[in-house]
């Protein structure tokens, strides 16, 4: 499955989400997802939201996915810290 298709599914499934999805073999993926919907959630709950966007694709067309899920504020803080 093309990473762009997965990106679209995630962005359509999470309000205001910005996603980047990468894959070298189109079965194992890495995703960076920034969304206000993650506010106040633990990491596992954030991952579950992303998995919900992908539905039955997980474990089938998508064999494995590494997810980094942040709120916009968390992502901005990480970017600022790396730039210092």
C-alpha distances in whole Angstrom, upper triangle without the diagonal:
4,6,9,7,8,11,12,12,14,16,17,18,20,23,23,20,19,16,15,11,11,9,11,9,5,7,10,10,13,14,17,18,22,23,27,25,25,29,31,29,28,25,24,24,22,19,20,20,16,15,17,15,12,14,13,9,11,12,10,6,7,10,12,12,15,17,20,21,24,26,27,31,29,27,30,32,30,30,33,34,32,34,37
4,5,5,7,9,10,11,13,15,16,17,19,22,22,19,17,14,12,9,9,8,10,9,6,9,11,10,12,13,16,17,20,22,25,25,25,28,31,28,28,25,25,25,22,20,21,20,17,16,18,15,13,16,16,12,14,15,14,10,10,13,14,13,16,16,19,20,23,25,25,29,28,25,28,30,28,27,31,32,30,31,35
4,5,5,6,9,10,11,12,14,15,17,19,19,16,14,10,8,5,6,7,10,10,7,9,10,8,9,9,12,13,16,18,22,22,22,25,28,25,25,22,22,22,19,17,19,18,14,15,17,14,12,15,16,12,13,15,15,11,10,13,12,11,13,13,15,17,19,21,22,25,24,21,24,26,24,23,27,28,26,28,31
4,5,5,6,9,10,10,12,14,16,18,17,14,12,10,8,7,9,10,13,13,10,13,14,11,12,11,13,13,16,18,21,21,22,25,28,26,26,23,24,23,20,19,20,18,15,16,17,14,13,16,17,14,15,18,17,14,13,16,16,14,16,15,17,17,20,21,21,25,24,21,24,26,25,24,27,29,27,28,32
4,5,5,6,9,10,11,12,15,17,17,14,14,11,11,9,11,12,15,14,11,13,14,12,13,12,14,14,17,18,21,21,22,25,28,26,26,23,23,23,20,18,19,17,14,14,15,12,10,13,14,11,13,16,15,11,11,15,15,14,16,16,18,18,21,22,22,26,25,23,26,28,27,26,30,31,30,31,35
4,5,5,6,9,10,11,12,15,16,13,12,9,9,7,9,11,14,14,10,11,12,9,11,9,11,11,14,16,19,18,18,22,25,22,22,20,19,19,16,14,15,14,10,11,12,9,7,11,12,9,11,14,13,10,9,13,12,11,13,12,14,15,18,19,20,24,23,21,23,26,24,24,28,29,27,29,33
4,6,5,6,9,10,11,13,13,10,8,6,6,6,9,11,15,16,13,14,14,11,11,8,9,9,12,13,16,16,17,20,23,21,22,19,19,19,16,14,16,14,10,12,13,10,10,14,16,13,14,17,17,14,12,16,15,12,13,12,13,13,15,17,17,21,20,18,20,23,22,21,25,26,25,26,30
4,5,5,6,8,10,12,12,10,9,8,9,10,13,15,18,18,15,16,17,14,14,12,13,11,13,14,17,16,18,21,24,22,24,21,21,20,17,16,17,15,12,13,13,10,10,13,16,13,15,18,18,15,14,18,18,15,17,15,16,16,18,18,18,22,22,20,22,25,24,24,27,29,28,29,32
4,6,5,6,9,11,12,10,11,10,11,11,14,16,19,19,15,16,16,14,14,12,13,12,14,14,17,15,17,20,23,21,22,20,19,18,15,14,14,12,9,10,10,6,7,10,12,11,12,16,15,13,13,16,16,14,16,14,16,15,17,18,19,23,23,21,24,26,25,25,29,30,29,31,34
4,5,5,6,9,10,7,8,7,9,10,13,15,19,19,16,16,16,13,13,10,10,8,10,10,13,12,13,17,19,17,18,16,16,15,12,11,12,9,6,9,9,6,7,10,13,12,12,16,17,15,13,16,15,13,14,11,13,11,14,15,16,19,19,17,20,23,22,22,25,27,26,28,31
4,5,5,7,7,5,6,6,10,11,15,17,21,22,19,19,19,16,15,12,11,9,9,9,12,12,13,16,19,18,20,18,19,17,14,14,15,11,9,12,12,9,11,14,17,15,16,20,20,18,17,20,19,16,16,14,14,13,14,14,14,18,18,17,19,22,21,21,24,26,26,27,30
4,6,7,8,8,10,10,13,14,18,20,23,24,20,21,21,18,18,15,15,12,13,12,14,13,15,18,21,20,22,20,20,18,16,16,15,12,11,13,11,8,10,13,16,15,16,20,20,19,18,21,20,18,19,17,18,16,17,17,17,21,21,20,22,25,25,25,28,30,29,30,34
4,7,9,8,11,11,14,15,18,20,24,24,21,20,20,18,17,14,15,12,12,11,13,11,13,16,18,17,19,18,17,15,13,13,12,9,8,10,8,5,8,10,14,14,15,18,19,18,17,20,19,17,18,15,16,14,16,15,17,20,20,20,22,25,24,25,28,29,29,31,34
4,6,5,9,10,13,15,18,21,25,25,22,22,21,18,17,14,13,10,10,7,9,7,9,12,15,14,16,15,16,13,11,12,12,8,8,11,10,8,11,13,17,17,17,20,21,20,19,21,20,17,17,14,15,12,12,12,13,16,17,16,19,21,21,22,25,26,27,28,31
4,6,9,11,15,17,21,24,28,28,25,26,25,22,20,17,15,11,10,7,8,7,10,12,15,15,18,18,18,16,13,15,15,11,12,15,13,11,15,17,20,20,20,24,25,24,22,25,24,21,21,17,17,14,14,12,12,16,17,17,18,21,22,22,24,26,27,28,31
4,7,10,14,16,20,23,27,28,25,26,25,21,20,16,14,10,8,6,7,8,11,12,16,16,19,18,20,17,14,16,17,13,13,17,16,13,17,19,23,22,22,26,27,25,23,26,24,21,21,17,16,13,12,11,10,13,15,14,16,19,19,19,21,24,24,25,28
4,6,10,13,16,19,23,24,22,22,21,18,16,12,10,7,6,4,7,8,10,12,16,15,17,16,17,15,12,13,15,11,10,14,14,11,14,17,20,19,19,23,24,22,20,23,21,17,17,14,13,10,10,9,9,13,14,12,14,17,17,17,20,22,22,23,26
4,7,10,14,17,21,22,20,21,20,16,14,10,8,6,5,7,10,11,12,14,18,17,19,17,19,18,14,15,17,14,12,15,16,13,15,19,22,20,20,23,24,22,19,22,20,17,16,13,12,10,10,10,9,13,13,11,13,16,16,15,18,20,20,21,24
4,6,10,13,17,19,16,17,16,12,10,7,6,4,6,9,12,13,13,16,19,18,19,16,17,17,13,13,15,13,10,13,15,12,13,17,19,17,17,20,21,19,16,19,17,13,13,10,10,9,10,12,12,15,15,12,15,17,16,16,19,21,20,21,25
4,7,10,14,16,14,16,14,10,8,6,5,7,9,12,16,16,16,19,22,20,20,18,19,19,15,15,17,16,12,15,17,14,14,18,20,17,17,20,20,18,15,18,16,12,12,10,10,11,12,14,14,17,16,13,16,18,16,15,19,20,19,20,24
4,7,11,12,10,12,10,7,6,4,7,8,12,14,18,18,18,21,24,21,21,18,19,19,16,14,17,16,12,13,16,14,13,16,18,15,14,17,17,14,12,14,12,9,10,9,10,12,14,17,17,20,19,16,19,21,19,18,22,23,21,23,26
4,7,9,9,10,9,6,5,6,9,12,15,18,22,22,21,24,26,24,23,20,21,22,19,16,19,19,15,16,19,17,15,19,19,16,15,17,17,14,12,13,12,10,10,11,12,14,17,20,20,23,21,18,21,23,20,19,23,24,21,23,27
4,6,5,7,6,5,6,9,12,15,18,21,25,25,24,27,29,26,25,22,22,23,21,18,20,20,17,17,20,18,16,19,19,15,14,15,15,13,10,11,10,9,10,12,14,17,20,23,23,26,24,22,24,26,23,23,26,27,24,26,29
4,6,8,7,8,10,13,15,18,22,25,28,28,27,31,32,30,29,25,25,27,24,21,23,24,20,20,23,22,19,22,21,18,17,17,17,14,13,13,12,12,13,15,17,20,23,26,27,29,27,24,27,29,25,25,29,29,26,28,31
4,6,6,8,11,14,17,20,24,26,30,29,28,32,34,31,29,26,25,27,25,22,23,24,20,20,22,21,18,20,19,16,15,15,14,11,10,10,11,12,14,17,19,22,25,28,29,32,30,27,30,32,28,28,32,32,29,31,34
4,6,7,10,13,16,18,22,24,28,27,26,30,32,29,28,24,24,25,23,20,21,21,18,17,19,18,15,17,16,12,13,13,12,8,8,9,10,11,13,15,18,20,24,26,27,30,28,26,29,31,28,28,32,32,29,32,35
4,6,10,13,16,18,22,24,28,26,25,29,31,27,26,23,22,23,21,18,19,20,16,15,18,17,13,15,14,10,10,9,9,6,5,5,7,9,12,14,18,20,23,26,28,31,28,26,30,31,28,29,32,32,30,33,36
4,7,10,14,16,20,22,26,25,23,27,28,25,24,20,19,21,19,16,17,19,15,14,17,17,14,16,15,12,10,10,11,9,7,6,5,6,8,11,14,17,21,24,25,28,26,24,27,28,25,26,29,29,27,30,32
4,7,10,13,16,19,22,22,20,24,25,23,21,18,17,19,17,14,16,16,13,13,16,15,12,15,15,12,11,12,13,11,7,8,6,5,6,8,11,14,17,20,22,24,22,20,23,25,22,22,26,26,24,26,29
4,7,10,13,16,20,20,18,21,23,20,19,15,16,17,15,12,15,15,12,13,16,15,14,17,18,15,13,14,16,14,11,11,8,5,5,6,8,11,14,17,19,21,19,16,20,21,18,19,22,22,20,23,26
4,6,10,13,16,16,15,18,20,18,17,14,15,15,12,10,13,13,10,11,14,13,12,16,17,15,13,15,17,15,12,13,11,7,6,5,6,8,11,14,15,18,16,14,17,19,16,17,20,21,19,22,25
4,7,10,14,14,13,16,18,16,16,13,15,15,12,11,14,13,10,13,16,14,14,18,20,18,16,19,20,19,16,17,14,10,9,6,5,6,8,11,12,14,12,10,13,15,13,13,17,18,16,19,22
4,6,10,11,10,13,15,14,14,12,14,13,9,10,12,11,8,12,14,12,13,16,19,18,16,19,21,20,16,18,16,12,11,7,6,5,6,8,9,13,11,10,13,15,14,14,18,19,18,20,23
4,7,9,8,10,14,13,14,13,15,14,10,12,14,12,11,14,16,14,16,19,22,21,20,23,24,23,20,22,19,16,14,11,8,6,5,5,6,9,9,7,10,12,12,13,15,17,17,19,21
4,5,6,8,12,11,13,13,15,13,10,12,13,11,10,14,14,13,16,18,22,21,20,24,25,24,21,24,21,18,16,13,11,8,7,5,6,9,10,10,12,14,15,15,18,19,20,22,24
4,5,6,9,10,13,14,16,13,11,14,15,12,13,16,16,15,18,21,24,24,23,26,28,27,25,27,24,21,20,16,14,10,8,5,6,9,10,11,12,14,16,17,18,20,21,23,25
4,5,9,8,12,12,13,11,8,12,12,9,11,14,13,13,16,18,22,22,21,24,26,26,23,25,23,20,19,15,14,10,9,7,10,12,12,13,16,17,18,20,22,23,24,26,28
4,6,5,8,9,10,8,6,9,11,9,10,13,14,14,17,18,22,22,20,23,25,25,22,24,21,18,16,13,11,7,7,6,9,11,10,12,14,15,16,18,20,20,22,24,26
4,6,9,10,13,11,9,13,14,12,14,17,17,17,20,22,25,25,24,27,29,29,26,28,25,21,20,16,14,10,8,6,9,9,9,12,14,14,16,18,19,20,22,24,25
4,7,10,12,10,10,13,14,13,15,18,18,19,22,23,26,27,25,27,30,30,27,29,26,23,21,17,15,12,10,9,12,12,11,14,16,16,17,20,21,21,23,26,27
4,6,8,6,6,10,10,10,13,15,15,17,19,20,23,24,21,24,27,27,24,25,22,19,18,14,13,10,10,10,13,13,12,15,17,17,18,20,22,22,24,26,27
4,6,5,6,9,10,11,13,15,16,17,19,20,23,23,21,23,26,26,23,24,20,18,16,13,12,10,10,11,15,15,13,15,18,18,17,20,22,21,23,26,27
4,5,5,6,9,10,11,12,14,16,17,18,21,21,18,20,23,23,20,20,17,14,12,9,9,7,9,11,15,15,12,14,17,17,16,19,21,20,21,24,26
4,5,5,6,9,10,10,12,15,15,16,18,19,16,17,21,22,18,18,15,13,12,10,11,10,12,14,18,19,16,17,21,21,20,22,25,24,25,28,29
4,5,5,6,9,10,10,13,15,15,18,19,16,18,21,22,19,20,17,15,14,12,12,10,12,13,17,18,16,17,21,21,20,23,25,25,26,29,30
4,5,5,7,9,10,11,13,15,18,18,15,18,21,21,18,19,16,13,12,9,9,6,8,10,13,15,13,14,18,18,17,20,22,22,23,26,28
4,5,5,6,9,10,11,12,15,15,12,14,17,18,14,15,13,10,9,7,8,7,10,13,16,18,16,16,20,20,19,21,24,24,24,27,29
4,5,5,6,9,10,10,13,14,11,14,17,17,15,16,14,12,12,10,12,10,13,15,18,20,19,19,23,23,22,24,27,27,28,30,32
4,5,5,7,9,10,13,14,12,16,18,18,16,17,16,13,14,11,12,10,12,13,16,18,17,18,21,22,22,23,26,27,27,29,32
4,5,5,7,9,12,12,10,14,16,15,13,15,13,10,11,8,10,9,12,13,16,18,17,17,20,22,21,22,25,26,25,28,31
4,5,5,6,9,9,7,10,12,13,10,12,11,9,11,10,12,12,15,17,19,22,21,20,24,25,24,25,28,29,28,31,34
4,5,5,9,10,9,12,14,15,13,15,14,13,15,13,15,14,17,18,20,23,22,22,25,27,26,27,30,31,31,33,36
4,6,9,9,10,13,14,14,12,15,15,13,15,13,15,13,16,17,19,22,22,21,24,26,25,26,29,30,30,32,35
4,6,6,6,10,11,10,9,12,12,11,13,13,15,15,18,19,21,25,24,23,26,28,26,27,31,31,31,33,36
4,5,6,9,10,11,10,13,13,13,16,15,18,17,21,22,24,27,26,26,29,31,29,30,34,34,34,36,39
4,5,7,7,8,9,11,13,13,17,17,20,20,24,25,28,31,29,28,32,34,32,33,37,37,36,39,41
4,6,5,5,6,8,10,11,15,15,19,19,22,24,26,30,28,27,30,32,30,31,35,35,34,36,39
4,5,7,5,6,7,8,12,13,16,17,21,23,25,28,26,25,29,30,28,29,33,33,32,35,37
4,7,6,5,7,9,13,15,18,20,23,26,28,31,29,28,32,33,30,32,35,35,34,37,39
4,5,6,9,11,15,17,21,22,26,28,30,33,31,30,33,35,33,34,37,37,36,38,41
4,6,9,11,15,16,20,21,25,27,29,32,30,29,32,34,31,32,36,36,34,37,40
4,6,7,11,13,16,18,21,24,26,29,27,25,29,30,28,29,32,32,31,33,36
4,7,11,13,17,19,23,26,28,30,28,27,30,31,29,30,33,33,31,34,37
4,7,10,13,16,19,23,25,27,25,23,27,28,25,26,30,29,28,31,33
4,6,10,12,16,19,21,23,21,20,23,24,22,23,26,26,25,27,30
4,7,10,13,17,19,21,18,17,20,21,18,20,23,23,21,24,27
4,6,10,13,15,17,15,14,17,18,16,17,21,20,20,22,25
4,7,10,12,14,11,10,14,15,12,14,17,17,16,19,22
4,7,10,12,9,9,13,14,12,14,17,17,17,20,22
4,6,8,6,6,9,10,10,12,14,15,15,18,20
4,5,5,6,9,10,11,12,14,15,17,18,20
4,6,5,6,9,10,10,12,14,15,16,19
4,5,5,6,9,10,10,12,14,15,17
4,5,5,6,9,10,11,12,14,16
4,5,5,6,9,10,11,12,15
4,5,5,6,9,10,11,13
4,5,5,6,9,10,11
4,5,5,6,9,10
4,5,5,6,9
4,5,5,7
4,5,5
4,6
4
